[in-house]
Amino acid sequence: MKKFLKGFYFAFNGISYSFRTQLNFRIHCLISLLVIAVCFYLGLTTAEWLWIIAAMAIVFMAELFNTAMETLVDLVSPKFNPKAGLIKDISAAAVLIAALMALITGILILLPKIIHAS
Ligand SMILES: Nc1ncnc2c1ncn2[C@@H]1O[C@H](COP(=O)(O)OP(=O)(O)OP(=O)(O)O)[C@@H](O)[C@H]1O
């Protein structure tokens, strides 16, 4: 049981580190809170909530993996190395893809409701 709870502590430590060091992570948190507030206001169906939550989770996961990748690259290759740069660029590209998917999901679900509500 202690080991199980320790796992949560380590995971929270990773989230806390990303939040403290990554501006993008903080921006994702802020956007997510705003989107959740809008979703409550507009009244989403269960299926719509699931899409929004899935899109957000994918963005956060991509951001966390990206932070891990950056930290790993800085550890093994602190000096300039084209391959180290490429790894960081590819990792950042994964975040971009996730963010675009989230943006499209948000537009498809929220825009018709916003237009209908106004
Ligand atoms: N060791 C390195 N060798 C070569 N290029 C690097 C190296 N480190 C970073 N780069 C290049 O600089 C870019 C920015 O790297 P950096 O580590 O500042 O990432 P970042 O996304 O700005 O991270 P952070 O949010 O921590 O500032 C990378 O995407 C990569 O192209």
The ligand as an SDF file (V2000), in Angstrom:
LIG
                    3D

 31 33  0  0  0  0  0  0  0  0999 V2000
   21.7230   19.9840  -27.0170 N   0  0  0  0  0  0  0  0  0  0  0  0
   21.1780   20.5510  -28.1090 C   0  0  0  0  0  0  0  0  0  0  0  0
   21.7780   20.3730  -29.3030 N   0  0  0  0  0  0  0  0  0  0  0  0
   21.2380   20.9060  -30.4300 C   0  0  0  0  0  0  0  0  0  0  0  0
   20.1040   21.6340  -30.4630 N   0  0  0  0  0  0  0  0  0  0  0  0
   19.4510   21.8240  -29.3190 C   0  0  0  0  0  0  0  0  0  0  0  0
   19.9490   21.3090  -28.0780 C   0  0  0  0  0  0  0  0  0  0  0  0
   19.0940   21.6770  -27.0950 N   0  0  0  0  0  0  0  0  0  0  0  0
   18.1360   22.3750  -27.6960 C   0  0  0  0  0  0  0  0  0  0  0  0
   18.3120   22.4640  -29.0210 N   0  0  0  0  0  0  0  0  0  0  0  0
   17.4340   23.1320  -30.0190 C   0  0  0  0  0  0  0  0  0  0  0  0
   16.7950   24.2480  -29.3990 O   0  0  0  0  0  0  0  0  0  0  0  0
   15.3890   24.0540  -29.3740 C   0  0  0  0  0  0  0  0  0  0  0  0
   14.8430   24.5640  -28.0700 C   0  0  0  0  0  0  0  0  0  0  0  0
   15.4060   23.8000  -27.0230 O   0  0  0  0  0  0  0  0  0  0  0  0
   15.0000   23.9970  -25.5360 P   0  0  0  0  0  0  0  0  0  0  0  0
   15.6890   23.0010  -24.6890 O   0  0  0  0  0  0  0  0  0  0  0  0
   15.1560   25.4390  -25.1770 O   0  0  0  0  0  0  0  0  0  0  0  0
   13.4970   23.5830  -25.6910 O   0  0  0  0  0  0  0  0  0  0  0  0
   12.2520   24.3470  -25.2080 P   0  0  0  0  0  0  0  0  0  0  0  0
   11.0870   23.6500  -25.8390 O   0  0  0  0  0  0  0  0  0  0  0  0
   12.3840   25.8110  -25.4460 O   0  0  0  0  0  0  0  0  0  0  0  0
   12.3670   23.9590  -23.6840 O   0  0  0  0  0  0  0  0  0  0  0  0
   12.0090   24.7970  -22.4060 P   0  0  0  0  0  0  0  0  0  0  0  0
   10.5290   24.9220  -22.4420 O   0  0  0  0  0  0  0  0  0  0  0  0
   12.5340   23.9280  -21.2870 O   0  0  0  0  0  0  0  0  0  0  0  0
   12.7570   26.1150  -22.5540 O   0  0  0  0  0  0  0  0  0  0  0  0
   15.1690   22.5530  -29.5900 C   0  0  0  0  0  0  0  0  0  0  0  0
   13.8980   22.2610  -30.1420 O   0  0  0  0  0  0  0  0  0  0  0  0
   16.3220   22.2020  -30.4940 C   0  0  0  0  0  0  0  0  0  0  0  0
   16.0010   22.5150  -31.8470 O   0  0  0  0  0  0  0  0  0  0  0  0
  1  2  1  0
  2  3  1  0
  2  7  2  0
  3  4  2  0
  4  5  1  0
  5  6  2  0
  6  7  1  0
  6 10  1  0
  7  8  1  0
  8  9  2  0
  9 10  1  0
 10 11  1  0
 11 12  1  0
 11 30  1  0
 12 13  1  0
 13 14  1  0
 13 28  1  0
 14 15  1  0
 15 16  1  0
 16 17  2  0
 16 18  1  0
 16 19  1  0
 19 20  1  0
 20 21  2  0
 20 22  1  0
 20 23  1  0
 23 24  1  0
 24 25  2  0
 24 26  1  0
 24 27  1  0
 28 29  1  0
 28 30  1  0
 30 31  1  0
M  END
$$$$
